[in-house]
């Protein structure tokens, strides 16, 4: 299993978590409650945790290609929802 994480610094972290979860629940299985969320894509799992100033994103996938797709999908959507702040999304 492959795991990648990123940390997005933002005072709107909880708002972004909710936006991401609500956006994807139209397409895939999503669970979220307050400051935690989980998105189950066909290609990877995404766990989100929000605090006052940070959105932590953890992706897990079985294969490199699936991980790359998950990183691209989440990075693009974080950029789209946080366009005013222009966060730097760097996967570790």
C-alpha positions as CSV (number, residue, x, y, z in Angstrom):
1,X,0.0,0.0,0.0
2,X,1.3,3.5,-0.9
3,X,0.6,6.5,1.2
4,X,1.1,10.2,0.4
5,X,0.2,13.2,2.6
6,X,0.0,17.0,2.2
7,X,-0.7,19.8,4.6
8,X,-2.6,22.9,3.4
9,X,-2.2,25.9,5.6
10,X,-5.4,27.9,5.7
11,X,-7.7,29.5,8.2
12,X,-10.5,28.1,6.0
13,X,-9.4,24.4,6.4
14,X,-12.7,23.2,7.7
15,X,-14.6,25.0,4.9
16,X,-12.4,23.3,2.3
17,X,-12.9,19.9,4.0
18,X,-16.7,20.4,3.8
19,X,-16.6,21.7,0.2
20,X,-14.4,18.7,-1.0
21,X,-16.6,16.2,0.7
22,X,-19.9,17.7,-0.5
23,X,-18.5,18.0,-4.0
24,X,-17.4,14.3,-4.2
25,X,-20.4,12.8,-2.5
26,X,-22.3,13.3,-5.8
27,X,-19.9,10.8,-7.4
28,X,-18.4,8.5,-4.8
29,X,-18.8,7.3,-1.3
30,X,-18.1,10.0,1.2
31,X,-18.3,10.2,5.0
32,X,-17.7,13.4,7.0
33,X,-18.4,14.8,10.4
34,X,-17.2,18.1,11.6
35,X,-13.4,18.2,11.2
36,X,-12.9,14.8,9.6
37,X,-13.8,13.3,6.2
38,X,-13.2,10.2,4.1
39,X,-13.6,10.0,0.3
40,X,-13.5,6.5,-1.3
41,X,-12.5,6.9,-4.9
42,X,-12.3,3.8,-7.1
43,X,-8.5,4.3,-7.4
44,X,-7.6,5.5,-3.8
45,X,-8.8,6.4,-0.3
46,X,-8.6,10.0,0.9
47,X,-8.7,11.0,4.5
48,X,-9.1,14.6,5.5
49,X,-8.6,16.3,8.8
50,X,-9.1,20.0,9.5
51,X,-8.0,22.2,12.4
52,X,-8.1,25.9,12.9
53,X,-5.3,26.6,10.4
54,X,-4.4,23.3,8.6
55,X,-6.1,20.8,6.3
56,X,-4.3,17.5,6.3
57,X,-4.9,15.1,3.4
58,X,-3.8,11.5,3.4
59,X,-4.1,9.4,0.3
60,X,-3.6,5.6,0.2
61,X,-3.6,3.5,-3.0
62,X,-2.4,0.1,-4.1
63,X,-0.5,1.2,-7.3
64,X,1.6,4.1,-8.4
65,X,-0.7,5.0,-11.2
66,X,-3.7,5.1,-8.9
67,X,-1.7,7.3,-6.4
68,X,-0.8,9.7,-9.2
69,X,-4.4,10.0,-10.2
70,X,-5.5,10.6,-6.6
71,X,-2.8,13.3,-6.1
72,X,-3.8,15.0,-9.3
73,X,-7.6,14.9,-8.5
74,X,-7.1,16.2,-4.9
75,X,-4.5,18.9,-5.9
76,X,-6.7,20.2,-8.7
77,X,-9.8,20.4,-6.4
78,X,-7.9,22.0,-3.5
79,X,-6.6,24.6,-6.0
80,X,-10.1,25.2,-7.4
81,X,-11.7,25.6,-4.0
82,X,-8.9,27.7,-2.4
83,X,-8.2,29.8,-5.5
84,X,-8.1,33.0,-3.4
85,X,-5.4,31.7,-1.1
86,X,-3.4,29.8,-3.8
87,X,-2.1,27.1,-1.4
88,X,1.0,25.2,-2.1
89,X,0.1,21.5,-2.3
90,X,3.2,19.4,-2.0
91,X,2.8,15.6,-1.5
92,X,5.2,13.7,0.8
